[in-house]
Amino acid sequence: MMRSFRQSRARSFVLGVTFAVCAIALPACKKSTQSAADQNGPGKSRLVVGFSQIGAESSWRTAETNSIRSEADSRGIELKFSDAQGKQENQVKAITAFIAQKVDAIILAPKVETGWEPSLKAARAAGIPVILVDRGVQVADDTLYATLIASDFVAEGRMAAEWLAKKLEGKGNIVELQGTPGSAPAIDRKKGFEQGIAAYEGLKITRSQTGEFARQTGKEVMEAFLKSAPGEIDAVYAHNDDMALGAIQAIEEAGLRPGTDIIVVSIDGVRDAFDAMVAGKLNCTVECNPLLGPLAFDAVEKAVAGETLPKWTVVEDRVYDQSVAAEVIDSRKY
Ligand code: GYE
């Protein structure tokens, strides 16, 4: 964990910083102090938090939105929700609006890694802590945000590569469907996967293009890959399940069997991915837990109380493949 932390985030985090590792579902991670609602008490105003969400490009993101909304509700926190419809400029505008509304804290899921300094500086000047969720940013000064709550995407990419290398016995042509260009998960999942396959001379990424983390775009890109290299694709590595599900459709429409003729591995672990594994069409998914509400509001309450937080709370993930899909599908929470 530490090694990949340094590799992937050295540019944005100071070394030696401490960070907490906890699995989202663990009660141990639950805040032990009172909730904001309790702290507010009768007559006191409740916390107001602005949440700038990227959009709804994937089922992962919808699950994240729901988790944050429901956690705010259960803590009696007023949530101002802004959906940026996939545009960073809308996120920048949302932050400006939250500052004008004098919110107590801002939760930001940043679309891409760069371009945030002016917004973060404005929030800091107004004394409003910013909690980053799900994706990291590149800033020269990491005190501009209170904490990042996210998975280790380099590790996820590496886990996908290791699983695939074993499945293909170290040999084969892989096509890659990348996430949103410039986003932390696209950059780091690519990096981790490349690190993971580097040990295998026979494994090659023969084509790589963005599918924007979206099912339809993933399908279209896969159609183009299949047309340009008929019979030459052994496996698909998709940076998220939605694109893998789109690719599966493209493979079927090309008259091939996804999961058998072409191996498919992806990341997220959403419900539809488990269904596709049970159906034998998706081979493997690396979990990326979107249920960030509890950790995000623990961080909000601590930041508002003036506590210093770890720079990165790593959400732990694991690999699921077809061999366990049927057994665990009913226990999935998203
Ligand atoms: O994997 C993908 C989504 O930022 C971790 O964004 C998130 C990613 C997730 O659209 O499905």
Boltz pocket constraint, residues with backbone or C-beta under 6 A from the ligand:
constraints:
  - pocket:
      binder: B
      contacts: [[A, 57], [A, 58], [A, 59], [A, 60], [A, 61], [A, 134], [A, 135], [A, 185], [A, 213], [A, 239], [A, 240], [A, 241], [A, 242], [A, 267], [A, 268], [A, 288]]
      max_distance: 6.0
